[in-house]
């Protein structure tokens, strides 16, 4: 049963919004913006990806041209959102910073950001739609996808692109303007303070009336072993292959880097280990289901870190700490998504509340120093 829970609780739940009404409201809003007659086509959601924000893909016709667009908005409170708050302004500003300061990172162009919720029911932004394919989350790409069908050399190209994109993001200078956008003073004076205090607050919100000793043990471990070094850089936040689109019909170059809702300030190690952690989580699901490793060599820890260090010119430090921190962050997210799936009837309750933590097995291994996927010093 646990292996099934691992997969189901990461699946997106249907929105309570009426697609026809949303489509009509989008048409009306776009007409006012472009000053022309607009026709909006059917709305769809991205294939194979989980999400916390609502994301809609659509075509809109005006001025004798068809425009491929993406609308992104916060979910309705009735749909049990993953996060307690959604700062779309942060996403838009973070994308603008990276787009203007790291030209090698293909961030989609945001065309409009509407803060008035009266039009669609919530604040939203619309950006240009970019071609390309992402690595699916639902089911995870290790279960069969263009990733598993690729050759080892092709997977290495994709892996290297991931490392290079992170390095480019992390080399952006944090000036006063960037700091104002991404800092979180409510949670402390330094990025490490802000990371840990924010996660404790998020855990207390996500857990409801229940207690989860594994998460509390991880929080205590992180406090007791926190690094002395506290670099200040841009964190993408949800830095992973699933948030990169690739030209799978061509040379596999990245076409878009998306999903900036967890952007903040912090050490580069936080992004690098987030990618490794999620890949290890998928491998752990495959292991539980006795599938072996469907893409051997992919996201090999030393190779991925080595590529990042060579591209960025920076030696990564305290990787074990940031790796546990990545698992802690993911554990709290899956705690919330599991509770949401149970409430919707998509998942049956477990006799052991700790099973709501999807990465329970691998987080326990990481804390004990026996993680079979961790091959870095």
C-alpha angles and dihedrals in degrees: 000000000000092000090054091050090053091062104034099050093061093056119111117248123223117267119244090225119110107242094209093052092046091050092051092048091050090053092052093047094048092049090059092047100047097032093229142091109284132195118196118202127215117307121236136176125232113275121245098004133112117219143187097196119053113256124189128186119205146149122238125194123209137136090023092297137100118230124198108217143176124211118200126186142156116272123251116267089237090063092063099243119221093234129042093229136024118206105194090171088062091053093050093047094046091051090049092051094050093042092053099038103036107041093176090064108083102220113173117250114254108219101181138011114193116193097178106096094197093085102058101003094261141040111278146171132213124212137177115274114238126202122242142088129263128208104262125241098191102082096008115254091246089068092067128308142126086291094061091041092053122095120254089254091053092049089051090054090052092046092050091050089054092053093045093050092052091048091052092050092048094052092063108115113244102227126170092276094052091044092053091053099045108028119103105204091170088073101045147298100280134042091251092051090047093049095051099039092047092051092050090052092047091049092052089052096044098046097059110192095338129093124221111199094192092059092045090050090052092050091051091047091052092050092047094048102034115150120253090222116077110183118193114220141126115288116201085204100205093047107168145117092259089067095053123081117212134198095244091173092058137024096327094250115159114260101182141012110204145171109059100167093116096047114139142133119289148109120311087237089072092064096041094051093044089063093046092046094053093047090050089049091055091047089052091055089051090049093050088052091047094242097132117215108323093192108032116199093018112135092001102187101229093042094048093046091044092053092048092050093047092050097042098037089226129118112228117228139187091022095159091056094049090045091057088044090054091052090048091053092048092046092058092046092051091046087061096042091049091053089048092050091050091049090053094047092245091117133031118236116258125231087229113057089204087072087073085077101084095197093044096125097048094041089054089050092049092052092048094048092242101106106145092205098052110093101160126101 
